[in-house]
Every structure is written in structure tokens, then in C-alpha cells.
């Protein structure tokens, strides 16, 4: 599957990441923050459970539930 990856700055120089299936818009509930594109058409295995480079866990579960996946609040 291909994902568009967005990022936003957090405190202490850290970033949060948002993964959205390629060519879909950022969901409305996530558009109230300043997301910047990190990568377009980022290729991942269809059965990938996490994206360690972006601290995203339960990738497929989050996408199935919400239509996108985000960095864990515990990052």
C-alpha cells in the first residue's frame, strides 16, 4: 500500500506523524493543525503493523477505524 506521510512539530524538537492512504485528503478532524508533507506515495507492505520511522503503531487497525494513522501519544 502507498501512504502520504505528514508531520507537525511538537515540543522539544520532536514530530508527530500522520499516515493517510495515497491521494486521500487529510481527514477533517485532523485538519485543524499545521501538517506538512513528509513523504508522498510512501510504499509499505499491505500487512504492515507499524511504521517505526514515524512511531506509528497499529497501522492497519488505525486506518481501518479512522481512515488514517497517527504517531502514538506515548512517543
Residue, then its C-alpha position, 0 to 999 in steps of 0.5 A: x500500500x502507498x501512504x502520504x506521510x505528514x508531520x507537525x512539530x511538537x515540543x522539544x524538537x520532536x514530530x508527530x506523524x500522520x499516515x493517510x492512504x495515497x491521494x486521500x485528503x487529510x481527514x477533517x478532524x485532523x485538519x485543524x493543525x499545521x501538517x506538512x508533507x513528509x513523504x508522498x506515495x510512501x510504499x509499505x507492505x499491505x500487512x504492515x503493523x507499524x511504521x517505526x520511522x514515524x512511531x506509528x503503531x497499529x497501522x492497519x487497525x488505525x486506518x481501518x477505524x479512522x481512515x488514517x494513522x497517527x504517531x502514538x501519544x506515548x512517543 
